Each structure stands twice: as C-alpha cells, then as structure tokens.
C-alpha cells in the first residue's frame, strides 16, 4: 500500500459523516480528511437539518475539494439516520465512519486500511478516539467519564464493509445517542469478524464547561433509556443515590453521617484519578490522588453528570415512556 496519496489493493474508500449545526467544526473536519496520507475516493455527508450555515460551508468546500464531496440534505435526521443515508448513498463497499467535531490524525485512514489488509477476514476495523485535554477542566472531565486513559472504541473511528452494516440492519434512527452502542452490540451478536487498530486515532472535543457537560449528559441519559441501555448506566447511578439516602436518614440520630455522601463522591473521584494516571510513575499517581483541587474538581464533574443522568431519566419519564420505538423525539436532538 502506498504511504502517501496512494491507492490500496483493498478497495476505494468512502468516508461518511452525519452532521447538524456544525458550522464551527465542519471546515476543520473536511481539512483533516483532505490532509489524509491515504485519500478517500469520496466524502458523503448527511446534513440533518442545519440552521447555522453548515450546508453553505460544505457547498463552498465542494467547489475546491480534490476529493468528491456528496451532500445529502434532509430534515430532522438524528445520527443513526444520517449514517444510514450516507452508507446507502456511498459508492464503495468499504466505509470509513467519522463524526463532526472530530480531528483525524493525518494517518488515520492509512492505519485503518492497513489493518484491514493484514486481516482480510475482518469486516469491521475499530480505531480509537482520544479526548482533547488541552485545559484543566477538560482533563478533569476526561478523568471523570473516560476510564482507561480516555481511549475508547468509537463509531467516529471505524472502517466497515457495507455487508456488515446490512447484517446488523443499519443504525437505529430515533436516538440522539446510543445508536452506535446498539450497532456494536449487533456486530457482536451476529458474529461479524472484527479487529482493533489502536494506531488509527481521532481526537474529539469535550464540553469545556459544567453547563455544557450537564446538557450533553442529560441528552445522552434520555436517549440511553430509549435505547434500552438503562441497566448499563442509569440503574447504577440510581442505586448509588438511593444508597446515599441511608446515611442521610440515619444522620437524624448521628449527625456526622451527613458527610457520608461527600466522602463517597470524593473516594470515587480518587479512584478515577488513580485509574487515569495508572500508567504514570507511582509518584505522579500519588501526587494527583492527593491533590485537593484535582479530587474536588473530578468529584464536582461527577456530581454534575449524575444530576444530568437523573434529569435525563425524568425527561424520558415525562416525554418518552409511552412513545413507540422508532419515533423520533424532537427534544432528543438537543445537547
């Protein structure tokens, strides 16, 4: 395989992207795809109803791009529908999936293709997504909700055969988030051969404020319940806070128990910090675990995410519990 601007014996590659209101990030993504050391044969973008000029930016980029860009315009399309429309329209058997707000490293596509060539039986190649931790807050945010050093399997760094998408039945289209997790579960359940490619890295931006973090996780929580994933997240959060009620009620007889919930959140934050820095030197791990600012910030972000989770559960109960599966809920597109 050629390393620079080459063509692979594998096949031509279509890159697909679902977008909505991404005027601030879409140009950067297109520039990142244009700068790949292995050039895709086309970029297929589904715009799900942008109102901020995203479509105009894409059209402007089309006119000067060396890579053909296909723009599918539709209204009120959540990510799953955006992906399905783009894959259905793509001209090639091999599909590389990425999202807006993501920064692919220049060799991202090259590594995915190389992995597929090394493992010809594989139908899905998983790259990894790493968080951008360029501020103190985003570093603490990554520690809070991205275990394992922030490296995670993501649909935003993935190469798959069209046949694998067809076997699973595509992406569920009525969810703001979680459609990728359901897709991965379908891949595992149907026995589609997969491989990991940790060298294929994309970088993604975290919400830089507590308010933005709350909005995002409230939307994720609401959509996660609609996706049937509550046992993997919301049940655990609910159970934790129900357990916290025990010392609060017992504090009627022994007031120091009022501090128990705070201690629990601080201990949880300390454990997350240890897990994040585990690959560092023991002195670094100990220093971060004993850093009161670090511990308190991680604990606060964790509390905000818990409250957003509970609020998302309330939104689901109030608006969605009687909605049939498959119906798109307008409010689910926020966050």
C-alpha positions, 0 to 999 in steps of 0.5 A, a space after each residue: 500500500 502506498 504511504 502517501 496519496 496512494 491507492 490500496 489493493 483493498 478497495 476505494 474508500 468512502 468516508 461518511 459523516 452525519 452532521 447538524 449545526 456544525 458550522 464551527 467544526 465542519 471546515 476543520 473536519 473536511 481539512 483533516 480528511 483532505 490532509 489524509 496520507 491515504 485519500 478517500 475516493 469520496 466524502 458523503 455527508 448527511 446534513 440533518 437539518 442545519 440552521 447555522 450555515 453548515 450546508 453553505 460551508 460544505 457547498 463552498 468546500 465542494 467547489 475546491 475539494 480534490 476529493 468528491 464531496 456528496 451532500 445529502 440534505 434532509 430534515 430532522 435526521 438524528 445520527 443513526 439516520 444520517 449514517 444510514 443515508 450516507 452508507 446507502 448513498 456511498 459508492 464503495 463497499 468499504 466505509 470509513 465512519 467519522 463524526 463532526 467535531 472530530 480531528 483525524 490524525 493525518 494517518 488515520 485512514 492509512 492505519 485503518 486500511 492497513 489493518 484491514 489488509 493484514 486481516 482480510 477476514 475482518 469486516 469491521 476495523 475499530 480505531 480509537 478516539 482520544 479526548 482533547 485535554 488541552 485545559 484543566 477542566 477538560 482533563 478533569 472531565 476526561 478523568 471523570 467519564 473516560 476510564 482507561 486513559 480516555 481511549 475508547 472504541 468509537 463509531 467516529 473511528 471505524 472502517 466497515 464493509 457495507 455487508 456488515 452494516 446490512 447484517 446488523 440492519 443499519 443504525 437505529 434512527 430515533 436516538 440522539 445517542 446510543 445508536 452506535 452502542 446498539 450497532 456494536 452490540 449487533 456486530 457482536 451478536 451476529 458474529 461479524 469478524 472484527 479487529 482493533 487498530 489502536 494506531 488509527 486515532 481521532 481526537 474529539 472535543 469535550 464540553 469545556 464547561 459544567 453547563 455544557 457537560 450537564 446538557 450533553 449528559 442529560 441528552 445522552 441519559 434520555 436517549 440511553 433509556 430509549 435505547 434500552 441501555 438503562 441497566 448499563 448506566 442509569 440503574 447504577 447511578 440510581 442505586 448509588 443515590 438511593 444508597 446515599 439516602 441511608 446515611 442521610 436518614 440515619 444522620 437524624 440520630 448521628 449527625 456526622 453521617 451527613 458527610 457520608 455522601 461527600 466522602 463517597 463522591 470524593 473516594 470515587 473521584 480518587 479512584 478515577 484519578 488513580 485509574 487515569 494516571 495508572 500508567 504514570 510513575 507511582 509518584 505522579 499517581 500519588 501526587 494527583 490522588 492527593 491533590 485537593 483541587 484535582 479530587 474536588 474538581 473530578 468529584 464536582 464533574 461527577 456530581 454534575 453528570 449524575 444530576 444530568 443522568 437523573 434529569 435525563 431519566 425524568 425527561 424520558 419519564 415525562 416525554 418518552 415512556 409511552 412513545 413507540 420505538 422508532 419515533 423520533 423525539 424532537 427534544 432528543 436532538 438537543 445537547 
